[in-house]
Amino acid sequence: MNILIADDEYDIRNLVKISLEENGYTVLTAQNGREAWDILSAKDVHLAILDVMMPIMDGFNLLRKIREHSTIPVIFLTARTDEMDKVLGLGLGADDYLAKPFSIAELVARVGAQLRRSNEYLTPKEKSASVITYGNLSVDKEKCCAFKDGEPIELGAKEYKLLLYFIEHPERVFTKRQLYQAVWDEDYYFDDNTIMVHISRIRNRIEDDPQNPKYLKTIRGIGYKLHYTGEKQ
């Protein structure tokens, strides 16, 4: 199981990391919210432990982004003990809330409890619902990872989001502006070259021959669409 700990205090990150690793977990660490989001977008994370007060992106805003894409358990670990902060965190979708200073043994126990709850109370149908398949490609929205022929595909955060968007809307043609607004979430700015670069990177990962794509088709004068022309395995 992969656990993410995001906290701007090195001593806390290190203490939690060592303790969880001693209990058999693999631990990824981040010192701010943006770094944590990059890890969550690129790695297979099963549970996140987040500090509320972090630079660049705080824990509340990071949780909002997580809940747009994932239902992984999230535990807040924070020095802020105000009741309204706790209510806000739980209301945004946090699963647990532990105030600093805390017992490391209690934190490890809560991590184990959240992981058991996450795995045991999902039906097989619910577990499979997060996986979308198209052709020989599949995307696991719960784990934020993609596969081709069952093998993992290495994608950056935006590349993953683009591929997921295409797979959620197969056969549909999108302009570059539509793709930019959907994935970058910016209506006021548009970079044509950015889309082209990311499409090229995705093709290099999913196509046997990027110059003759079987998945991501260029619709001349309009944009792109996902249309599989190969044989499904």
Secondary structure, DSSP 8 states (H G I E B T S, - for coil): -EEEEE-S-HHHHHHHHHHHHHTT-EEEEESSHHHHHHHHHHS--SEEEE-SS-SSS-HHHHHHHHHHH----EEEEES---HHHHHHHHHHT-SEEEESS--HHHHHHHHHHHHHHHHHTS-HHHHHHTEEEETTEEEETTTTEEEETTEEE---HHHHHHHHHHHHSTT--EEHHHHHHHHT--SS---HHHHHHHHHHHHHHH-SSTTS-SSEEEETTTEEEE---S---
